[in-house]
Amino acid sequence: MIDLSQHKLELNYPCAWEYKLIGYSHEEVLKGVKDVLLQREYSLLPSKVSKKGKFLSFTLEIIVHNEDDRVTIYELFDRHESIKMVL
């Protein structure tokens, strides 16, 4: 079995990157996206609804310019009150 923690992700920047965002409502997730990304261009598409309908997931695609940009966006979504989870 390959231990992926021993390998560094090699990307050629800038590149398109996808985040999976999970929240309670479309409005809350959209607010979180606007708060984090400000004026940056992105694509946000609904993905799935949980079995009981409590959670909604979305696929967000954005151009990231370097590793710091990619990680910072992840961390901002992870800390935002409107986003339940980011993958």
N, C-alpha and C positions, 0 to 999 in steps of 0.2 A: 504494500500500500504506500502511496506517495504522501509524504507529510508536507502539505501546502504551506504551512507556517514557515518552512525553511526556504521558500522561494519568494522572490520579490516580483511583484507585478510589473511587467515592462510594457509601457504604453508610449506611443508617439503622440505628443501633444502639439497643437490642440487636437482634441478628438471629441466625438459625441459620447456622452456617458448617460446611463439610465439609473435612476433611483426609483425604488418602489416605496411609495408613501402610503401609510395606513392611518385612517382617522375615522371620526364618528359621522362626519357629514361632508358633502361636497363643498359647502360654504366654508367650513373650518379649514379644510385642506387647502382650498384656494387662497384663503387669507394667509395661511402659513407660507405658501409658495410666494405670494406677493411680498410678504414681509422679508423673506430671506433673499429672494432674487432681485428685488427692486425693479430696475428697468431692463434687466437682461432678457434676451429672447429664450423661449423654452416651448416645449410641447408637453401638455398634460392630458393624458387620456385615462378615462375610467377603466379599471381592470376587472376586479371581482367584488362581490358582496359576500360577507360571511354567511354561514349557514342560517343563523338566526337574524341576520340583517343588521346587527349592531355595528359592524365595521365595514368600511369601504376601502378598497385599495385603488391606487392610481399609479400609472407609469409616467414618470417625468423624464424627459430627455432634454439635455442641455449640452452646449459645447463647454468643455472645461479646458483651461489654458495650461495648467501644470498640475502636479500632484498636490501642492498646497491648496490650490483652488478646489480641486475635487474633494479633498479631505475636509476643508473648511465648510463647504456647502453641506456635506454629510453631517458635520458636527452642529451646524446651525439648525438643520432640520431636527436632529436628535434632541436638541434642547428646547425646541419651539412647543409652546403649550397646545397648539392646534394640531400637531402631528403626534399620533399615538406611537408610531414606530416607523423607522426608515431602514430600508435594506439596500 
